[in-house]
Amino acid sequence: MKHRIKDSGGNILYMAGLYREVAKGREFVILTKEATEKMTEIHDRIPVLMKANQIEGWFSGSITIEELCEDEYDIAIEADGS
């Protein structure tokens, strides 16, 4: 079953990740953490999410992964029967 996951307030959800340049191009990974209680019905992991005002801090290193992992988000989960 597919699920649509979105911010309850209608805000864009940004995911924290890392990338590196390699001979074949770029490689990337989306960082994850233990799922919130609401998400455990779908999966045991959830992407590390950021607010728009945290993106620059993530890129510059002034916001750590630990700080991002502490934030909680009010998300809405919608099941898609297709």
VOSEDREN-575882 format. One record per residue: residue number from 1; residue in three letters; y, x, z of N, C-alpha, C, CB in turn. Coordinates in steps of 0.1 Angstrom, whole numbers, plus 5000, padded with zeros to 4 digits. Glycine has a CB too. Example, Ala and Ser with C-alpha at 12.3 -4.5 7.8 and 13.67 -1.06 7.14 Angstrom:
BEGIN
{atom 1 ALA {4943 5132 5078} {4955 5123 5078} {4967 5132 5078} {4955 5113 5090}}
{atom 2 SER {4978 5128 5071} {4989 5137 5071} {5000 5129 5079} {4994 5141 5057}}
This chain:
BEGIN
{atom 1 MET {4988 5008 5000} {5000 5000 5000} {5012 5009 5000} {5000 4990 5012}}
{atom 2 LYS {5022 5006 4992} {5035 5013 4991} {5044 5007 5002} {5041 5012 4977}}
{atom 3 HIS {5053 5016 5007} {5063 5012 5016} {5077 5017 5012} {5060 5018 5030}}
{atom 4 ARG {5087 5009 5014} {5101 5013 5012} {5107 5016 5026} {5109 5002 5004}}
{atom 5 ILE {5112 5028 5027} {5118 5032 5040} {5133 5034 5038} {5111 5044 5046}}
{atom 6 LYS {5141 5028 5046} {5155 5029 5044} {5162 5029 5057} {5161 5019 5035}}
{atom 7 ASP {5175 5033 5057} {5183 5033 5069} {5187 5018 5071} {5196 5042 5067}}
{atom 8 SER {5186 5014 5084} {5189 5000 5087} {5204 4997 5084} {5186 4997 5101}}
{atom 9 GLY {5212 5007 5085} {5227 5004 5082} {5231 5006 5068} {5235 5014 5090}}
{atom 10 GLY {5221 5008 5059} {5224 5010 5045} {5229 5024 5041} {5235 5000 5041}}
{atom 11 ASN {5228 5033 5050} {5232 5047 5047} {5221 5055 5039} {5236 5055 5060}}
{atom 12 ILE {5225 5065 5032} {5216 5073 5024} {5208 5082 5035} {5223 5082 5014}}
{atom 13 LEU {5195 5083 5033} {5187 5092 5041} {5186 5105 5034} {5173 5086 5043}}
{atom 14 TYR {5190 5116 5040} {5189 5130 5035} {5177 5137 5042} {5202 5137 5036}}
{atom 15 MET {5169 5144 5035} {5158 5151 5040} {5161 5166 5041} {5145 5149 5033}}
{atom 16 ALA {5158 5173 5052} {5160 5187 5053} {5148 5194 5046} {5160 5191 5068}}
{atom 17 GLY {5152 5205 5040} {5142 5213 5033} {5146 5227 5031} {5139 5207 5019}}
{atom 18 LEU {5137 5235 5026} {5139 5249 5023} {5134 5252 5008} {5132 5259 5033}}
{atom 19 TYR {5141 5262 5002} {5136 5266 4989} {5138 5281 4987} {5143 5258 4978}}
{atom 20 ARG {5131 5286 4978} {5132 5301 4974} {5130 5302 4959} {5122 5309 4982}}
{atom 21 GLU {5136 5313 4955} {5135 5317 4941} {5123 5325 4939} {5148 5324 4935}}
{atom 22 VAL {5114 5322 4929} {5102 5330 4926} {5102 5333 4911} {5089 5323 4931}}
{atom 23 ALA {5093 5341 4907} {5093 5345 4893} {5092 5332 4883} {5081 5354 4890}}
{atom 24 LYS {5084 5322 4888} {5082 5310 4880} {5093 5300 4881} {5069 5304 4884}}
{atom 25 GLY {5103 5302 4889} {5114 5293 4892} {5117 5291 4907} {5110 5279 4886}}
{atom 26 ARG {5118 5279 4911} {5120 5276 4925} {5108 5269 4932} {5133 5268 4927}}
{atom 27 GLU {5106 5273 4944} {5096 5266 4952} {5104 5259 4964} {5085 5275 4958}}
{atom 28 PHE {5099 5247 4968} {5106 5241 4979} {5096 5234 4988} {5116 5231 4974}}
{atom 29 VAL {5100 5231 5000} {5092 5223 5010} {5102 5214 5017} {5085 5233 5020}}
{atom 30 ILE {5097 5202 5020} {5105 5192 5028} {5100 5194 5042} {5103 5177 5023}}
{atom 31 LEU {5109 5196 5052} {5105 5198 5065} {5101 5185 5072} {5116 5205 5073}}
{atom 32 THR {5091 5185 5080} {5086 5173 5087} {5085 5175 5102} {5073 5169 5081}}
{atom 33 LYS {5084 5164 5109} {5082 5164 5123} {5072 5153 5127} {5095 5163 5131}}
{atom 34 GLU {5068 5152 5139} {5060 5142 5144} {5067 5128 5141} {5056 5143 5159}}
{atom 35 ALA {5059 5119 5137} {5064 5105 5134} {5070 5098 5146} {5054 5097 5127}}
{atom 36 THR {5080 5090 5144} {5085 5081 5154} {5075 5070 5156} {5099 5076 5150}}
{atom 37 GLU {5076 5063 5167} {5067 5052 5170} {5066 5042 5159} {5071 5045 5183}}
{atom 38 LYS {5077 5039 5153} {5078 5029 5142} {5071 5034 5130} {5093 5026 5139}}
{atom 39 MET {5071 5047 5127} {5065 5052 5115} {5050 5055 5117} {5072 5065 5111}}
{atom 40 THR {5044 5056 5129} {5030 5060 5131} {5021 5050 5124} {5027 5061 5145}}
{atom 41 GLU {5025 5038 5121} {5016 5028 5114} {5014 5032 5100} {5022 5014 5115}}
{atom 42 ILE {5023 5041 5094} {5022 5045 5081} {5016 5060 5080} {5035 5045 5074}}
{atom 43 HIS {5021 5069 5088} {5017 5083 5088} {5021 5089 5101} {5024 5090 5076}}
{atom 44 ASP {5014 5101 5104} {5017 5108 5116} {5028 5118 5115} {5004 5115 5121}}
{atom 45 ARG {5034 5120 5103} {5046 5129 5101} {5057 5121 5094} {5041 5141 5093}}
{atom 46 ILE {5069 5126 5096} {5081 5120 5090} {5090 5131 5085} {5088 5110 5099}}
{atom 47 PRO {5097 5130 5074} {5107 5141 5070} {5117 5142 5081} {5113 5137 5057}}
{atom 48 VAL {5122 5154 5083} {5134 5157 5091} {5146 5152 5084} {5135 5173 5095}}
{atom 49 LEU {5153 5142 5090} {5164 5135 5083} {5177 5141 5088} {5163 5120 5085}}
{atom 50 MET {5187 5139 5079} {5201 5144 5082} {5210 5133 5078} {5204 5157 5075}}
{atom 51 LYS {5222 5133 5085} {5233 5124 5082} {5242 5132 5072} {5241 5120 5094}}
{atom 52 ALA {5250 5125 5064} {5258 5132 5054} {5267 5143 5060} {5267 5122 5047}}
{atom 53 ASN {5272 5140 5072} {5281 5150 5079} {5273 5162 5085} {5289 5143 5090}}
{atom 54 GLN {5260 5162 5084} {5252 5174 5089} {5248 5183 5078} {5240 5169 5096}}
{atom 55 ILE {5250 5179 5065} {5244 5187 5054} {5251 5201 5054} {5247 5180 5041}}
{atom 56 GLU {5264 5202 5054} {5271 5215 5054} {5266 5224 5065} {5286 5213 5054}}
{atom 57 GLY {5265 5218 5077} {5260 5226 5089} {5246 5231 5087} {5261 5217 5101}}
{atom 58 TRP {5237 5223 5080} {5224 5228 5077} {5224 5239 5067} {5215 5216 5071}}
{atom 59 PHE {5232 5238 5057} {5233 5249 5047} {5239 5261 5053} {5241 5244 5035}}
{atom 60 SER {5249 5260 5062} {5256 5272 5067} {5248 5278 5079} {5270 5268 5072}}
{atom 61 GLY {5239 5271 5085} {5231 5276 5096} {5237 5272 5109} {5230 5291 5095}}
{atom 62 SER {5248 5265 5110} {5254 5261 5122} {5247 5249 5129} {5269 5257 5121}}
{atom 63 ILE {5238 5242 5122} {5229 5232 5127} {5215 5237 5126} {5231 5218 5120}}
{atom 64 THR {5208 5237 5137} {5194 5242 5136} {5184 5231 5134} {5191 5249 5150}}
{atom 65 ILE {5172 5235 5130} {5161 5225 5128} {5158 5218 5141} {5148 5232 5123}}
{atom 66 GLU {5159 5224 5152} {5157 5218 5165} {5167 5206 5167} {5157 5228 5176}}
{atom 67 GLU {5180 5209 5164} {5190 5199 5165} {5187 5187 5156} {5204 5205 5162}}
{atom 68 LEU {5183 5190 5144} {5180 5179 5135} {5168 5171 5139} {5177 5184 5121}}
{atom 69 CYS {5158 5177 5145} {5146 5170 5150} {5149 5161 5162} {5136 5180 5153}}
{atom 70 GLU {5160 5164 5169} {5163 5156 5181} {5169 5143 5177} {5173 5164 5190}}
{atom 71 ASP {5176 5142 5166} {5182 5130 5162} {5172 5119 5159} {5191 5132 5149}}
{atom 72 GLU {5176 5107 5163} {5168 5095 5160} {5175 5086 5150} {5164 5087 5173}}
{atom 73 TYR {5168 5080 5141} {5174 5071 5131} {5168 5057 5132} {5172 5077 5117}}
{atom 74 ASP {5177 5047 5129} {5172 5033 5129} {5168 5030 5115} {5183 5024 5134}}
{atom 75 ILE {5155 5031 5112} {5150 5028 5099} {5144 5015 5097} {5141 5040 5095}}
{atom 76 ALA {5143 5010 5086} {5137 4997 5083} {5125 5001 5073} {5146 4987 5076}}
{atom 77 ILE {5113 4995 5076} {5102 4997 5068} {5098 4984 5061} {5090 5002 5076}}
{atom 78 GLU {5097 4984 5048} {5093 4972 5040} {5080 4975 5033} {5104 4967 5031}}
{atom 79 ALA {5070 4967 5035} {5057 4969 5028} {5058 4962 5014} {5045 4963 5036}}
{atom 80 ASP {5053 4970 5004} {5053 4964 4990} {5038 4962 4987} {5060 4974 4980}}
{atom 81 GLY {5034 4950 4985} {5021 4947 4982} {5015 4952 4969} {5019 4932 4983}}
{atom 82 SER {5023 4958 4960} {5017 4962 4947} {5010 4976 4949} {5028 4963 4937}}
